[in-house]
Amino acid sequence: MARVTQAVKAVVAGPACCPTGLNTPLERDTAEALAQLLKAVADPARLQLLALIKSSPGAEACVCDLTEPLGLSQPTVSHHLKVLTDAGILLRERRGIWSWFSIVPERLAELAAVIN
């Protein structure tokens, strides 16, 4: 929780993609970068995945523990995890044959800063 608070303070001026948030008109490149970030979380399954991971012990979860709660197939869950990882919202760590995922607090703080 302290890491998240620090991350929020670090982006008070706004996220890297749009430093002023939505308080000033956006350049096209900035709007496209922000749209990509928002698009990554604009899916119910992805929001569920973020909540599951964030609320897991140690704020990390194995992919093997994420399919059943969502009621989705493993390939579908893997696809959603890849989208979130490619957007920089999740970190992926290989441990043996399994992949473990954790949230990048700074990216969530960027999302919060845009909305505020």
MOSULTA-V229835 format. One record per residue. SS is DSSP state (2 for helix, 1 for strand, 0 for the rest). PSI is psi in whole degrees, -180 to 180 (999 if undefined). Layout:
BEGIN
<<SS/PSI> <SS/PSI>>
END
This chain:
BEGIN
<<0/-38> <2/-36> <2/-39> <2/-44> <2/-43> <2/-40> <2/-39> <2/-43> <2/-33> <2/-21> <0/28> <0/-37> <0/-7> <0/167> <0/163> <0/-34> <0/-31> <0/90> <0/-22> <0/9> <0/-136> <0/21> <0/-13> <0/162> <0/146> <0/140> <0/157> <2/-44> <2/-41> <2/-44> <2/-38> <2/-41> <2/-42> <2/-41> <2/-38> <2/-43> <2/-46> <2/-37> <2/-35> <2/-31> <2/-1> <0/51> <0/132> <2/-41> <2/-38> <2/-39> <2/-40> <2/-43> <2/-44> <2/-43> <2/-42> <2/-45> <2/-46> <2/-33> <2/-3> <0/155> <2/130> <2/6> <2/39> <1/154> <1/147> <1/143> <2/-31> <2/-21> <2/1> <0/-16> <2/-47> <2/-48> <2/-29> <2/-21> <0/27> <0/159> <0/159> <2/-43> <2/-36> <2/-44> <2/-43> <2/-39> <2/-48> <2/-39> <2/-37> <2/-43> <2/-45> <2/-36> <2/-44> <2/-30> <0/-5> <0/12> <0/-30> <1/150> <1/142> <1/132> <1/127> <1/130> <1/101> <0/-124> <0/-4> <1/154> <1/134> <1/142> <1/142> <1/157> <1/144> <0/104> <2/-34> <2/-36> <2/-38> <2/-38> <2/-36> <2/-43> <2/-45> <2/-40> <2/-35> <2/-42> <2/-36> <0/999>>
END
